[in-house]
């Protein structure tokens, strides 16, 4: 049976084509204006703000923290950056925290910690572990070395610095050994809870391929914060243990680095660099025993030795990679890795950006993030 055919006038054909094109354009526009899948889609520009090297020549910026309050020489919204290396570029010997002032676009030195601070086992090498409390006190980890290698490293400590940049006290403990990764913090004003990873247990100098020691921990410190006085440790609890850590010539240590809390504070996320994964620890605020390495949330895929980690306003995790210049966005509800974005394309490394990304902090408005490129000693804003 033959199918009847319809004939169109040229005008009708043109009208049909126009309607089809219009519909296609509308559909494309609909896709283009769809709600973003994640936070990284909303980030459009990267702006290099400053070179982070102060007058004493310290290099290798690691820690990045945005000030939550105005106190002493710090203004709310200022960006504090800690340096891990000294002027001769020896790792574990940096002693300065610089302060970038977004309102004036200027940099000042907030603190220079004495290199031979006797209360800190092994001396001073300011690590990625840093926070500022609402009271104005800054707490930063020391992962020190005498010669830039783990062969001479000390256990280090946490250094408490007053709002004017003077050392107020130190925190040492058998549970503290090379406080390493960026802290997760709950600050209630008169009390605070800090979570810090410790990557130094068992790790020392080694010839050839350094061994992996599965002794790294996550420590919870419950603090009392008296008015106009340094915070005091009320209780300390190891809530995570058994993470891998390894000496490394390029970055000193490889170990658990990123810590971030869920919005309801019922989960603590840990970036396990050696395991190339993100794990989660239940009830981190109240648990009184170690959860071991916790439960795996996601692994491999876009992750290439995950480092610093923060929580974006949409609840997703943002994690920098150590082995390339990418930042990865993860939906913790599903464990899905949404995508990776290049934020460091420096081809001096292979792959680009390899080993450059340590510190990471959200802007106060939540519309972007600060990060450091430690190979070129710069602070960058992405928004």
C-alpha positions as CSV (number, residue, x, y, z in Angstrom):
1,X,0.0,0.0,0.0
2,X,1.4,3.4,-1.0
3,X,1.7,6.1,1.8
4,X,0.3,9.4,0.7
5,X,2.8,12.3,0.7
6,X,2.2,15.9,1.7
7,X,3.5,18.7,-0.4
8,X,4.6,22.0,1.1
9,X,4.6,25.4,-0.5
10,X,8.1,27.1,-0.3
11,X,6.6,29.6,2.2
12,X,5.3,26.8,4.4
13,X,8.6,24.9,4.2
14,X,10.5,28.0,5.2
15,X,8.1,28.5,8.1
16,X,8.6,24.9,9.3
17,X,12.4,25.3,9.1
18,X,12.3,28.5,11.1
19,X,10.1,27.0,13.7
20,X,12.4,24.0,14.0
21,X,15.5,26.2,14.4
22,X,13.7,28.4,16.9
23,X,12.7,25.3,19.0
24,X,16.3,24.0,18.8
25,X,17.6,27.4,20.0
26,X,15.1,27.4,22.8
27,X,16.2,24.0,23.9
28,X,19.9,25.0,23.8
29,X,19.1,28.1,25.8
30,X,17.3,25.9,28.3
31,X,20.3,23.7,28.7
32,X,22.7,26.7,29.0
33,X,20.6,28.3,31.7
34,X,20.1,25.1,33.7
35,X,21.0,25.2,37.4
36,X,24.7,24.3,37.8
37,X,25.4,20.7,38.9
38,X,28.0,21.9,41.4
39,X,29.9,24.8,42.9
40,X,32.9,24.8,40.5
41,X,30.6,25.7,37.6
42,X,30.0,29.1,39.2
43,X,33.7,29.9,39.5
44,X,34.8,31.9,36.4
45,X,38.1,33.7,37.2
46,X,41.4,33.2,38.9
47,X,43.2,36.3,40.2
48,X,46.8,36.2,41.5
49,X,46.7,38.5,44.6
50,X,50.3,38.6,46.0
51,X,53.6,37.0,46.2
52,X,53.7,35.4,49.7
53,X,57.5,35.7,50.4
54,X,58.1,38.1,53.3
55,X,61.3,40.1,54.0
56,X,63.1,37.1,55.7
57,X,62.7,35.1,52.5
58,X,60.5,32.3,53.8
59,X,58.9,30.2,51.0
60,X,56.6,27.4,50.2
61,X,53.2,28.6,51.4
62,X,51.1,25.8,52.9
63,X,48.3,26.9,55.3
64,X,45.5,29.3,54.2
65,X,42.9,30.7,56.7
66,X,40.4,33.5,56.4
67,X,40.0,35.5,59.6
68,X,36.5,35.1,61.2
69,X,36.9,38.2,63.4
70,X,38.7,41.5,63.9
71,X,41.4,41.3,66.6
72,X,44.8,42.9,67.2
73,X,46.4,43.5,63.8
74,X,44.0,41.2,62.0
75,X,40.8,42.4,60.4
76,X,37.8,40.1,59.7
77,X,38.2,38.7,56.2
78,X,42.0,39.0,56.1
79,X,43.8,35.9,54.7
80,X,46.5,34.4,56.7
81,X,49.1,32.2,54.9
82,X,51.8,30.1,56.7
83,X,55.2,29.4,55.1
84,X,56.8,25.9,55.4
85,X,60.3,26.6,54.1
86,X,63.0,29.1,55.0
87,X,64.9,31.4,52.6
88,X,67.2,28.6,51.5
89,X,64.1,26.5,50.6
90,X,64.6,23.9,53.3
91,X,61.4,22.1,54.2
92,X,60.1,22.2,57.7
93,X,62.0,25.4,58.6
94,X,59.5,28.2,57.7
95,X,58.6,30.4,60.6
96,X,56.3,33.2,59.2
97,X,52.6,33.8,58.8
98,X,51.8,36.6,56.4
99,X,48.5,38.5,56.3
100,X,46.8,39.6,53.0
101,X,44.4,42.4,53.4
102,X,41.7,42.2,50.7
103,X,40.5,45.8,51.4
104,X,43.9,47.4,50.7
105,X,45.4,44.6,48.6
106,X,48.5,44.8,50.8
107,X,50.5,42.2,52.6
108,X,52.0,42.4,56.1
109,X,53.8,39.9,58.3
110,X,51.4,38.8,61.1
111,X,53.9,36.6,63.0
112,X,57.5,35.4,63.0
113,X,57.8,32.4,65.3
114,X,61.2,31.9,66.9
115,X,63.0,29.1,65.0
116,X,64.4,27.7,68.2
117,X,61.1,27.7,70.2
118,X,62.2,25.3,73.0
119,X,58.6,24.4,74.0
120,X,58.1,22.8,70.5
121,X,59.9,19.5,70.1
122,X,62.2,19.8,67.1
123,X,61.7,23.5,66.5
124,X,59.6,25.3,63.9
125,X,58.3,24.4,60.4
126,X,54.9,25.9,59.9
127,X,52.5,23.3,58.4
128,X,49.1,23.3,56.7
129,X,47.4,22.9,60.1
130,X,46.2,26.4,61.0
131,X,43.1,28.1,62.3
132,X,42.0,31.4,63.8
133,X,39.5,31.4,66.6
134,X,36.8,34.1,67.1
135,X,38.7,35.2,70.1
136,X,41.5,36.4,67.8
137,X,44.1,33.7,68.7
138,X,45.7,31.8,65.9
139,X,46.7,28.1,66.2
140,X,49.2,26.7,63.8
141,X,51.0,23.3,63.5
142,X,54.8,22.8,63.4
143,X,56.2,19.9,61.5
144,X,59.9,20.8,61.9
145,X,63.2,19.6,60.4
146,X,66.8,20.7,61.0
147,X,68.0,20.1,57.4
148,X,64.9,20.0,55.3
149,X,64.5,16.2,55.4
150,X,62.4,13.9,57.5
151,X,65.6,12.3,58.8
152,X,66.0,15.2,61.3
153,X,62.3,15.9,61.9
154,X,60.9,16.5,65.3
155,X,57.4,15.7,66.7
156,X,56.5,19.4,66.5
157,X,53.5,21.0,68.3
158,X,50.6,23.4,67.9
159,X,51.6,27.0,68.5
160,X,49.1,29.5,70.0
161,X,49.7,33.0,68.7
162,X,47.9,36.1,70.2
163,X,46.1,38.6,67.9
164,X,49.2,40.8,67.7
165,X,51.4,38.0,66.4
166,X,53.2,37.0,69.6
167,X,53.6,33.4,70.7
168,X,51.3,32.9,73.7
169,X,51.7,29.2,74.4
170,X,52.3,25.8,72.8
171,X,50.3,22.6,72.8
172,X,52.3,19.3,73.0
173,X,51.1,15.8,73.7
174,X,52.1,12.2,73.0
175,X,49.1,12.3,70.6
176,X,50.7,15.2,68.6
177,X,53.4,14.1,66.1
178,X,53.8,16.4,63.1
179,X,50.4,18.1,62.9
180,X,50.0,18.2,59.1
181,X,46.7,18.8,57.4
182,X,44.2,21.7,57.3
183,X,42.0,21.7,60.4
184,X,38.3,21.3,60.7
185,X,37.0,23.6,63.5
186,X,33.8,24.3,65.5
187,X,34.1,27.6,67.3
188,X,31.5,28.5,69.9
189,X,33.3,31.5,71.2
190,X,34.0,30.4,74.8
191,X,34.8,26.9,73.7
192,X,36.1,25.3,70.4
193,X,36.7,21.9,68.9
194,X,39.7,21.3,66.6
195,X,40.4,18.3,64.4
196,X,44.0,17.9,63.2
197,X,45.8,15.1,61.4
198,X,49.2,13.9,62.7
199,X,51.4,12.3,60.0
200,X,54.7,11.9,61.8
201,X,54.2,8.6,63.8
202,X,56.8,6.1,62.6
203,X,58.0,8.2,59.7
204,X,61.7,9.0,59.6
205,X,64.6,9.2,57.2
206,X,64.9,6.4,54.7
207,X,67.2,5.4,51.8
208,X,65.6,4.3,48.5
209,X,61.7,4.1,48.5
210,X,60.5,5.2,51.9
211,X,58.1,2.8,53.6
212,X,54.5,3.6,54.3
213,X,53.6,3.7,58.0
214,X,49.9,3.1,58.8
215,X,50.1,5.1,62.0
216,X,48.8,8.5,61.1
217,X,45.9,9.8,63.2
218,X,43.1,12.3,63.4
219,X,43.0,14.0,66.8
220,X,40.1,16.0,68.3
221,X,41.1,18.7,70.8
222,X,38.3,20.2,72.9
223,X,39.3,23.7,74.0
224,X,38.3,26.2,76.7
225,X,38.6,29.7,75.3
226,X,38.8,32.2,78.3
227,X,38.3,35.9,77.6
228,X,41.5,37.6,76.5
229,X,43.6,34.6,77.3
230,X,45.0,31.8,75.2
231,X,42.8,28.7,74.6
232,X,43.5,25.7,76.9
233,X,43.1,22.0,76.0
234,X,40.3,20.5,78.1
235,X,40.3,17.1,76.5
236,X,42.0,15.3,73.6
237,X,40.7,12.2,71.8
238,X,42.1,10.2,68.9
239,X,39.1,9.6,66.7
240,X,40.8,8.3,63.6
241,X,43.9,6.1,63.2
242,X,45.7,3.7,60.8
243,X,46.1,6.2,57.9
244,X,49.1,5.8,55.8
245,X,52.0,8.3,55.9
246,X,55.3,8.3,54.1
247,X,58.4,10.4,53.9
248,X,58.8,12.3,50.6
249,X,61.7,14.3,49.3
250,X,59.4,16.6,47.2
251,X,56.8,17.5,49.8
252,X,58.4,16.3,53.1
253,X,55.5,14.1,54.1
254,X,52.5,12.4,52.4
255,X,49.7,11.7,54.8
256,X,46.1,12.5,55.6
257,X,45.8,16.2,54.9
258,X,42.2,17.5,54.3
259,X,39.6,17.6,57.1
260,X,36.1,18.9,56.7
261,X,32.9,18.5,58.7
262,X,29.4,17.9,57.3
263,X,26.8,20.6,57.9
264,X,25.2,18.7,60.8
265,X,28.6,17.9,62.3
266,X,27.8,14.2,62.3
267,X,30.5,13.2,59.8
268,X,34.2,14.2,59.5
269,X,35.6,13.8,56.0
270,X,39.3,12.9,55.7
271,X,41.4,13.1,52.6
272,X,43.6,10.0,52.8
273,X,46.5,10.8,50.4
274,X,48.2,7.4,50.5
275,X,44.9,5.6,50.0
276,X,43.9,8.0,47.2
277,X,40.4,8.3,48.7
278,X,38.1,10.3,51.0
279,X,36.8,8.5,54.1
280,X,34.3,9.6,56.7
281,X,34.2,9.2,60.4
282,X,30.9,9.0,62.3
283,X,30.0,11.2,65.2
284,X,33.3,13.1,65.3
285,X,32.2,15.6,67.9
286,X,31.2,13.1,70.6
287,X,32.9,9.8,69.9
288,X,35.4,8.6,72.5
289,X,37.2,5.9,70.6
290,X,39.0,5.7,67.2
291,X,37.0,4.8,64.2
292,X,40.2,3.6,62.4
293,X,40.3,5.0,58.9
294,X,36.5,5.3,58.9
295,X,34.3,4.4,56.0
296,X,35.3,5.0,52.4
297,X,33.2,7.7,50.7
298,X,35.0,7.7,47.3
299,X,38.3,6.7,45.8
300,X,40.5,7.0,42.7
301,X,38.6,8.4,39.6
302,X,39.4,12.1,39.5
303,X,41.4,12.0,42.7
304,X,45.2,12.1,42.3
305,X,46.5,12.1,45.9
306,X,43.9,14.3,47.5
307,X,45.2,17.1,49.7
308,X,43.4,20.1,51.2
309,X,39.6,20.0,51.5
310,X,36.8,22.4,52.3
311,X,33.0,22.4,52.3
312,X,31.4,24.6,49.6
313,X,28.1,26.4,50.4
314,X,26.1,23.7,48.6
315,X,27.5,21.1,51.0
316,X,29.8,19.5,48.4
317,X,33.5,18.8,49.2
318,X,36.2,20.6,47.2
319,X,39.5,18.7,47.3
320,X,42.9,19.7,45.7
321,X,45.0,17.1,44.0
322,X,48.7,16.7,44.8
323,X,49.7,15.0,41.6
324,X,48.1,17.6,39.2
325,X,46.8,21.1,39.3
326,X,43.1,20.2,39.7
327,X,40.5,20.7,42.3
328,X,37.8,18.0,42.5
329,X,34.1,18.5,43.6
330,X,32.4,15.6,45.4
331,X,28.8,15.2,46.5
332,X,29.1,13.6,49.9
333,X,25.5,12.5,49.9
334,X,26.2,10.0,47.1
335,X,30.0,9.9,47.0
336,X,29.8,10.9,43.4
337,X,32.9,12.8,42.0
338,X,31.1,15.5,39.9
339,X,34.1,16.9,38.1
340,X,37.6,18.2,38.3
341,X,38.8,21.7,37.3
342,X,42.3,22.9,36.5
343,X,43.3,25.7,38.8
344,X,47.0,25.4,38.3
345,X,48.3,24.8,34.8
346,X,51.9,25.6,35.4
347,X,53.8,23.4,32.9
348,X,57.0,23.7,34.8
349,X,55.7,20.6,36.5
350,X,54.6,17.3,35.0
351,X,51.6,17.0,35.0
352,X,50.9,20.7,35.2
353,X,50.5,21.9,38.7
354,X,52.0,18.7,40.2
355,X,52.8,19.3,43.9
356,X,51.7,22.9,44.0
357,X,48.3,22.9,45.8
358,X,48.2,22.8,49.6
359,X,46.2,25.5,51.4
360,X,42.6,26.1,50.6
361,X,39.9,28.3,52.2
362,X,36.5,29.5,51.2
363,X,35.8,33.3,50.9
364,X,33.6,34.7,53.7
365,X,30.8,35.3,51.1
366,X,31.0,31.7,49.9
367,X,31.3,32.8,46.3
368,X,34.9,31.5,45.7
369,X,38.0,30.2,47.4
370,X,41.6,31.2,48.1
371,X,44.4,28.8,47.4
372,X,48.2,28.9,47.2
373,X,50.6,27.9,44.4
374,X,53.6,26.9,46.5
375,X,56.0,26.5,43.6
376,X,55.7,30.2,42.7
377,X,54.8,31.5,46.2
378,X,51.5,33.1,45.3
379,X,48.1,33.5,46.8
380,X,45.3,33.2,44.3
381,X,41.5,33.9,44.4
382,X,39.1,31.8,42.4
383,X,35.5,33.2,42.1
